[in-house]
Amino acid sequence: MKIAPDKWRHFYVGIAMGAVLQIAAGWWFATLLAATIAAFIVSWLISYGFELFSLVTGYGHYDFMDAVASMIGAILGMAPVFIWQY
């Protein structure tokens, strides 16, 4: 099964997004668990929100799997930062 190139772009952007949000949430929240949950929720809101924006405005192309690819990347980006923060 071949993965579409745009899914890879979403995946790579998700890695960076997850890492940055995990770092920022680590500074903002008192506990690592709260920071990780917040980073996950914000990653999801950005990933799916971008797709909803594409659907509502007509700019871009709505594809739920783009949001999934972004979230997989976000989780993989959050993981090493989580380990570093632990």
Buried (B, 14 or more C-beta within 10 A) or exposed (E): EEEEEEBEBBBBBBBEBBBBBBBBBBEEBEEBEEBBEBBBEBBBEBBBEBBBEBBEEEEEEBBEEBBBBBBBBBBBBBBEBBEEBE
